[in-house]
Every structure is written in structure tokens, then in C-alpha cells.
Amino acid sequence: MNALLPVLTLSMSLITSLVIFALPEQARRTRIIVNLLGALAKLVLVGLMLAGVASGASYEARLALLPGLDLLLRVDALSLLFVTLSAFLWLLTTIYAIAYLGHGANLSRFFGFFSLCVAATTGIALAGTLVSFFIFYELLTLSTWPLVVHKGDAASLAAGRRYLAYTMVGSAVLLAGIVGLEGQVGPVEFIRHGTLVQGDANALRWIFLLMIGGLGVKAALVPLHGWLPHAMVAPAPVSALLHAVAVVKAGAFGIVRVVYDVYGVQLVHELGLGLPLAIAASVTILWGSLRALQQQDIKRRLAYSTVSQVSYIVLGTALFGPYATIGGLVHLVHQGLMKITLFFCAGALAERIGVTRVDALDGAGRRMPLTMLAFSAAALGMIGVPPVAGFVSKWYLGVGALQSGQPWVLLVLALSSILNAAYFLPLLYRAWFLPPPADAPPADAHGHAPTGSGIGLVAPAVVTGVASVMAGAVAGFGYSPLGWASLIVQRTYAP
């Protein structure tokens, strides 16, 4: 079972994908059943591994690809943090996508690549070597591109070309770094305190720059973020997947692996690489927020918010202190819960009442109260208002900055929170305190959502909105995201 569980967890999404690809387009009911059964089965498998790892069990599966080159799936506390998030949100996003897309065209293709994307994300999380990571990292690129261009219009195709241009160049740069590193030290596995113990310092610095640059494309580090706002032409379930579960998280997760499990904190510190990475993350945090302020389209405002928020993970990784590391790791989950809530709500607003711009939000709270309550909770969390999850992340990052002797980070966090408030509070003010237009019809009167889909669009947002609040309110419990992030640091990254 120790070798079987990670294989089954990865295979569940992959098998779901293959079955859906084989279904005829008109087999809507069968497609829905396969989607939901696959997502539920994966959650059960992840739950079994969570219980096992918490009690000290280990899970590993190894397949020899070439002599000295293995495909390694290894379950540790860090990989489970990412896998649990993706499995939970895969189920909710599937429910949302079924309602959002209704009886649209090419749904077997859409849901097939949707599940393949989750399989690639699972592989990234479970990868135990650099080569294994890169294989799934590339599969993620190839499986998300059809989702970005799903609508097939000129804007979608242009966004898809930009997405491929950025991500393929990033992958080439990452591959160059991997080849350079393994050329020096041989096959690299992810291990506690890092793999590297020696090597030419200048070469290691350049290799680190290549790897972080390649990963930084998907993590949307400035100036490598240009693909992300343009990808917002994709359907709302795809936007939710890109921002909360898959692409940007894969980049940030990869940076965590490189810093902690390839180079190791001590070597990164000796090479003088931590501070430049922290500065790059801080610039991205502030730049993303400033750009979000300038956007009137709701999804584009949320996209630039993602550029900013994902770099909290990178910042926590670069500061090295235990509290900062906990803050960065837990934000991987917290940002996912809050951001997917915001995109769920943005999609529901567009489909049920035709609202896509900030200046059209007047009275939306009265017209769609549950949706806007969920949106408000997630937005306040992004600002850092307690007890929502975002407050916990920022608190630990702030304490960690002091612990690491980097008090300037407090200014970055403070400015970021002020900017977060500046681009989120006007939305909440318009939705709750301004009256709706006199001629505004009720929800679904002439929106684009299929009849009867309202609950499928609203319920997932309510669930993730409540989860965003609960992740902060019960942060002191051992099985909370914060408790699990603390366990990761205690077991894996503590001296």
C-alpha cells in the first residue's frame, strides 16, 4: 500500500481524464458522474495518506525510466499540503464548471483536459526528483493550454499563444538549469535540508537563477507575469483553476522545492541568494497590487491580485525563518481558498446578472446576497482582516520577517494590505451600499447561466468562502492548514 497509494492518487485524475475523452459529446450525465466519482475517490485517497503521514507513515513509488533516471512519487507533509488543496478544490471546481458550462460545446474535451490538468498538478506535488517534477510541469503546460483557448474566439487564441510563449520559454530555462545542475552533481532528489553539499559557487548561482526564472514564469513573478492577465478571457472555472490550484501554485511550489529541498537554506544563504529572491517577491507583491488598482474589469483586477498574492509564498520561502516559512506555506492553501472564492463569485456575477466590471456592481449584494457574502469574506481575507485566513498568513510572515532580521518586510506587508484595501473595498462598497439600477432585472432573468444552474454556481463559492473564514478561525487546531504547515517546518525544515 505504501507504493500503491501515491500511484492511485495520481492515476485517479488521469483515468478520469481518459474516460471523459472517450465519451461522446452527448453523454452529459455519464460525464458528470465520471467527473464527480473521480474527484470524490481522489479525496478519499488523499484522506488516507493524510492520516498515514500524520502518524509517521511514508509512501513512495519509483519507476526506472533510464539507468540512473527514475520517475519518483514520494509523499511527504509538503506534497500533501498541495495535493489536499488540489483534490478539495478539484471537486468544487468540477461542480461549478458543470453548472457554468451547462450544455455548451466541446465539453468532453474541456473536462478531459480539466482532469488531466489536475493529474499534472498532483504529479508536481508528489514528484520526488527534479526530472519527475519537470515531466509533470510540462504536462501541466500542455493540459492547461486547451482550457485557456476553450472558447475558440480571437481573444482566447491570442491569450493561448501568449501563454505558450511565456511558459515554453520558462520551461526551456528551467530545463537548462536542471541539466546544468545534474551535470555537476548527478540526479537530484528532493531531500531534507537540500541535496547539494558542494560545487562551484558561481555556477550554482547561475543555475539557481535559471531555475527560479523558469519557475517564476508560472509563479507570475514580475516581469515574467505578462501571460496571466491575458488568460482571463478563459471561462471562469479555468480562471479559478489557474489562479488557485494549478499553474501559479505549481511555480510557487517549485520555488519552495528548489530553495529547501534542492539547494537547502544553508547553501542559499552562503551563496547570497535569499535576499535577492525576497526583493523580487516584494516588488511583485507591490507591483501586482498597483496594477490591480487600475483595472475596471473584475477578472483582470483579480488576476493582478494573484500576481501579488502568490508572491507571499515566495517571500516566506526566501526569508528562511521558521515563522516566515510557515506563513509562506500556509498561504499556498489560504490564497487558494480565497482566490477561488473570488473567481467563483466573479463568474456567477457575470453569468447570472451580466456584471463583469467594477462600475456595474452597484447593488449586487441585494441581487445576489450569498454570492456577495462569499466574495466579501474572501476579499477581506486578502486585505488581512481577522479572522479570515489571509490575516494568519500575513501575521506569520510579519513575525517571521522580524525573526529573520528583515524588518523592511513589514513595510512591504503594510503597503500591500493598504493597496489590497484600495482595490477591494470599492467593490464591496458598490455591492452593499449603493442601490441597484432601477431597471436591473433579478438574477438569471437574462443572464447567460443555464436555467437551474444558480445553485451550482453559488454553492461552491459559499463553501470556499466559509472555508476561508474557518481556516483562520480554527488556525490553532492541528489539522488546520496552519497546523499542517507547522508540522512541515517541524519535520522537514527545522535544524
Backbone hydrogen bonds, N-H to C=O, Kabsch-Sander energy under -0.5 kcal/mol:
donor,donor_aa,acceptor,acceptor_aa,energy
5,L,1,M,-2.5
7,V,3,A,-0.9
8,L,4,L,-2.9
9,T,5,L,-2.6
10,L,6,P,-2.1
11,S,7,V,-2.8
12,M,8,L,-2.1
13,S,9,T,-0.8
14,L,10,L,-1.4
15,I,11,S,-3.7
16,T,12,M,-2.0
17,S,13,S,-2.2
18,L,14,L,-2.3
19,V,15,I,-2.6
20,I,16,T,-2.2
21,F,17,S,-2.4
22,A,18,L,-1.4
23,L,19,V,-0.7
23,L,20,I,-1.1
27,A,24,P,-1.8
28,R,26,Q,-2.0
31,R,27,A,-2.3
32,I,28,R,-2.4
33,I,29,R,-2.3
34,V,30,T,-2.6
35,N,31,R,-2.4
36,L,32,I,-2.6
37,L,33,I,-2.8
38,G,34,V,-2.4
39,A,35,N,-2.1
40,L,36,L,-2.5
41,A,37,L,-2.7
42,K,38,G,-1.9
43,L,39,A,-1.8
44,V,40,L,-1.9
45,L,41,A,-2.1
46,V,42,K,-2.6
47,G,43,L,-2.4
48,L,44,V,-2.0
49,M,45,L,-1.9
50,L,46,V,-2.5
51,A,47,G,-2.2
52,G,48,L,-2.0
53,V,49,M,-3.1
54,A,50,L,-2.3
55,S,51,A,-1.2
56,G,53,V,-1.4
57,A,52,G,-3.1
59,Y,75,V,-0.8
60,E,2,N,-0.9
61,A,73,L,-2.8
63,L,71,L,-2.4
65,L,69,L,-2.6
66,L,69,L,-2.0
69,L,66,L,-2.9
71,L,63,L,-3.6
72,L,70,D,-0.7
73,L,61,A,-3.2
73,L,71,L,-0.5
74,R,72,L,-0.6
74,R,126,L,-3.4
75,V,59,Y,-2.8
76,D,74,R,-0.6
80,L,76,D,-2.2
81,L,77,A,-1.4
82,F,78,L,-1.4
83,V,79,S,-2.8
84,T,80,L,-2.7
85,L,81,L,-1.4
86,S,82,F,-2.4
87,A,83,V,-2.8
88,F,84,T,-2.4
89,L,85,L,-2.5
90,W,86,S,-1.9
91,L,87,A,-1.6
92,L,88,F,-1.6
93,T,89,L,-2.8
94,T,90,W,-2.2
95,I,91,L,-2.0
96,Y,92,L,-2.3
97,A,93,T,-3.0
98,I,94,T,-2.4
99,A,95,I,-1.7
100,Y,96,Y,-3.0
101,L,97,A,-2.9
102,G,98,I,-1.3
104,G,101,L,-2.1
110,F,106,N,-2.1
111,F,107,L,-2.9
112,G,108,S,-1.8
113,F,109,R,-2.3
114,F,110,F,-2.3
115,S,111,F,-2.2
116,L,112,G,-1.9
117,C,113,F,-2.5
118,V,114,F,-1.5
119,A,115,S,-2.2
120,A,116,L,-2.4
121,T,117,C,-2.2
122,T,118,V,-2.4
123,G,119,A,-2.4
124,I,120,A,-2.3
125,A,121,T,-2.1
126,L,122,T,-2.4
127,A,123,G,-1.5
128,G,72,L,-2.4
130,L,188,V,-2.1
133,F,129,T,-2.3
134,F,130,L,-2.4
135,I,131,V,-2.2
136,F,132,S,-1.8
137,Y,133,F,-2.3
138,E,134,F,-2.2
139,L,135,I,-1.8
140,L,136,F,-2.0
141,T,137,Y,-1.4
142,L,138,E,-2.2
143,S,139,L,-2.0
144,T,140,L,-1.7
145,W,141,T,-1.6
147,L,144,T,-0.5
148,V,144,T,-2.1
149,V,145,W,-2.0
150,H,147,L,-1.1
152,G,149,V,-1.2
157,L,153,D,-2.5
158,A,154,A,-2.3
159,A,155,A,-2.3
160,G,156,S,-2.4
161,R,157,L,-2.1
162,R,158,A,-2.2
163,Y,159,A,-2.5
164,L,160,G,-2.5
165,A,161,R,-2.4
166,Y,162,R,-2.4
167,T,163,Y,-2.6
168,M,164,L,-2.7
169,V,165,A,-1.4
170,G,166,Y,-2.4
171,S,167,T,-2.4
172,A,168,M,-2.1
173,V,169,V,-2.3
174,L,170,G,-2.5
175,L,171,S,-2.8
176,A,172,A,-2.1
177,G,173,V,-1.9
178,I,174,L,-2.4
179,V,175,L,-2.9
180,G,176,A,-2.4
181,L,177,G,-2.4
182,E,178,I,-2.9
183,G,179,V,-1.9
184,Q,180,G,-0.8
184,Q,181,L,-0.9
185,V,181,L,-2.4
186,G,182,E,-1.8
189,E,187,P,-0.5
190,F,128,G,-2.7
191,I,189,E,-0.8
191,I,261,D,-1.6
194,G,191,I,-2.1
195,T,262,V,-1.7
196,L,262,V,-2.0
204,L,200,D,-2.5
205,R,201,A,-2.0
206,W,202,N,-2.2
207,I,203,A,-2.5
208,F,204,L,-2.3
209,L,205,R,-2.3
210,L,206,W,-2.3
211,M,207,I,-2.5
212,I,208,F,-2.9
213,G,209,L,-2.3
214,G,210,L,-2.6
215,L,211,M,-2.5
216,G,212,I,-2.4
217,V,213,G,-0.8
217,V,214,G,-0.6
218,K,214,G,-0.6
219,A,215,L,-2.1
220,A,217,V,-0.9
221,L,216,G,-2.4
224,L,221,L,-3.2
228,L,225,H,-1.7
230,H,226,G,-0.7
231,A,227,W,-1.3
231,A,228,L,-0.6
232,M,229,P,-1.3
233,V,230,H,-1.2
234,A,231,A,-1.7
238,V,235,P,-1.0
239,S,235,P,-2.0
240,A,236,A,-2.7
241,L,237,P,-2.0
242,L,238,V,-3.0
243,H,239,S,-2.2
244,A,240,A,-2.1
245,V,241,L,-1.6
246,A,241,L,-3.1
248,V,242,L,-1.7
250,A,246,A,-2.4
251,G,247,V,-1.9
252,A,248,V,-2.1
253,F,249,K,-3.1
254,G,250,A,-2.2
255,I,251,G,-1.9
256,V,252,A,-2.0
257,R,253,F,-2.2
258,V,254,G,-2.5
259,V,255,I,-2.5
260,Y,256,V,-2.6
261,D,256,V,-0.5
261,D,257,R,-2.3
262,V,257,R,-0.9
262,V,258,V,-0.7
263,Y,258,V,-2.9
264,G,258,V,-0.5
264,G,259,V,-1.3
268,V,264,G,-2.3
269,H,265,V,-2.4
270,E,266,Q,-2.4
271,L,267,L,-2.3
272,G,269,H,-1.2
273,L,268,V,-2.4
274,G,268,V,-0.6
277,L,273,L,-1.5
278,A,274,G,-2.3
279,I,275,L,-2.5
280,A,276,P,-2.4
281,A,277,L,-2.3
282,S,278,A,-2.2
283,V,279,I,-2.7
284,T,280,A,-1.9
285,I,281,A,-2.4
286,L,282,S,-2.2
287,W,283,V,-2.9
288,G,284,T,-2.6
289,S,285,I,-1.3
290,L,286,L,-2.3
291,R,287,W,-2.5
292,A,288,G,-2.0
293,L,289,S,-1.6
294,Q,290,L,-0.6
294,Q,291,R,-0.9
295,Q,292,A,-1.5
298,I,356,T,-2.7
301,R,297,D,-2.2
302,L,298,I,-2.2
303,A,299,K,-2.0
304,Y,300,R,-2.2
305,S,301,R,-1.7
306,T,302,L,-1.9
307,V,303,A,-1.9
308,S,304,Y,-1.8
309,Q,305,S,-3.1
310,V,306,T,-2.6
311,S,307,V,-0.6
311,S,308,S,-0.6
312,Y,309,Q,-1.6
313,I,310,V,-1.3
314,V,310,V,-0.9
315,L,311,S,-2.7
316,G,312,Y,-2.5
317,T,313,I,-1.7
318,A,314,V,-2.2
319,L,315,L,-1.4
320,F,316,G,-0.7
325,T,321,G,-2.7
326,I,322,P,-2.4
327,G,323,Y,-2.6
328,G,324,A,-2.5
329,L,325,T,-2.7
330,V,326,I,-2.9
331,H,327,G,-1.3
332,L,328,G,-0.8
332,L,329,L,-0.9
333,V,329,L,-0.7
333,V,330,V,-0.7
334,H,330,V,-2.8
335,Q,331,H,-2.7
336,G,332,L,-0.7
337,L,333,V,-2.4
338,M,334,H,-2.5
339,K,335,Q,-3.1
340,I,336,G,-2.1
341,T,337,L,-1.4
342,L,338,M,-2.0
343,F,339,K,-2.2
344,F,340,I,-2.6
345,C,341,T,-2.5
346,A,342,L,-2.4
347,G,343,F,-2.5
348,A,344,F,-2.2
349,L,345,C,-2.8
350,A,346,A,-2.1
351,E,347,G,-2.4
352,R,348,A,-2.7
353,I,349,L,-1.7
354,G,350,A,-0.6
355,V,349,L,-1.9
356,T,354,G,-0.6
358,V,296,Q,-3.0
360,A,357,R,-1.3
361,L,358,V,-1.7
363,G,430,R,-2.3
363,G,434,L,-0.6
364,A,361,L,-2.6
365,G,431,A,-2.2
366,R,363,G,-1.0
366,R,431,A,-0.6
367,R,363,G,-1.5
368,M,364,A,-2.7
372,M,368,M,-2.3
373,L,369,P,-2.2
374,A,370,L,-2.2
375,F,371,T,-2.4
376,S,372,M,-2.5
377,A,373,L,-2.3
378,A,374,A,-2.2
379,A,375,F,-2.7
380,L,376,S,-2.7
381,G,377,A,-1.8
382,M,378,A,-2.2
383,I,379,A,-1.8
384,G,380,L,-1.6
385,V,380,L,-2.7
388,V,385,V,-1.3
389,A,468,S,-2.0
391,F,388,V,-1.6
392,V,388,V,-0.7
392,V,389,A,-0.5
393,S,389,A,-1.6
394,K,390,G,-2.2
395,W,391,F,-2.5
396,Y,392,V,-2.3
397,L,393,S,-2.2
398,G,394,K,-2.6
399,V,395,W,-2.6
400,G,396,Y,-2.5
401,A,397,L,-2.1
402,L,398,G,-1.7
403,Q,399,V,-2.5
404,S,400,G,-1.9
405,G,402,L,-1.3
406,Q,401,A,-3.1
409,V,406,Q,-1.8
410,L,407,P,-1.6
411,L,407,P,-0.6
411,L,408,W,-0.6
412,V,408,W,-1.3
413,L,409,V,-2.6
414,A,410,L,-2.5
415,L,411,L,-2.8
416,S,412,V,-2.5
417,S,413,L,-2.3
418,I,414,A,-2.2
419,L,415,L,-2.5
420,N,416,S,-2.9
421,A,417,S,-2.4
422,A,418,I,-2.0
423,Y,419,L,-1.8
424,F,420,N,-1.6
425,L,421,A,-2.2
427,L,424,F,-0.7
428,L,424,F,-1.7
429,Y,425,L,-2.8
430,R,426,P,-2.3
431,A,427,L,-2.3
432,W,428,L,-2.3
433,F,429,Y,-2.6
434,L,429,Y,-0.7
434,L,430,R,-0.8
440,A,437,P,-2.0
444,D,352,R,-3.4
445,A,442,P,-2.0
448,H,351,E,-1.2
449,A,351,E,-2.3
453,S,450,P,-2.1
457,L,453,S,-1.5
457,L,454,G,-0.5
458,V,454,G,-2.2
459,A,455,I,-2.7
461,A,457,L,-0.5
462,V,458,V,-2.2
463,V,459,A,-2.5
464,T,460,P,-2.4
465,G,461,A,-2.2
466,V,462,V,-2.7
467,A,463,V,-2.3
468,S,464,T,-2.0
469,V,465,G,-1.6
470,M,466,V,-3.0
471,A,467,A,-2.6
472,G,468,S,-0.7
472,G,469,V,-0.7
473,A,469,V,-2.7
474,V,470,M,-2.8
475,A,472,G,-1.2
477,F,474,V,-2.1
480,S,477,F,-1.5
483,G,477,F,-0.5
484,W,480,S,-2.6
485,A,481,P,-2.5
486,S,482,L,-2.4
487,L,483,G,-1.8
488,I,484,W,-2.1
489,V,485,A,-2.0
490,Q,486,S,-2.5
491,R,487,L,-2.7
492,T,488,I,-2.9
493,Y,488,I,-0.9
493,Y,489,V,-0.5
494,A,489,V,-1.5
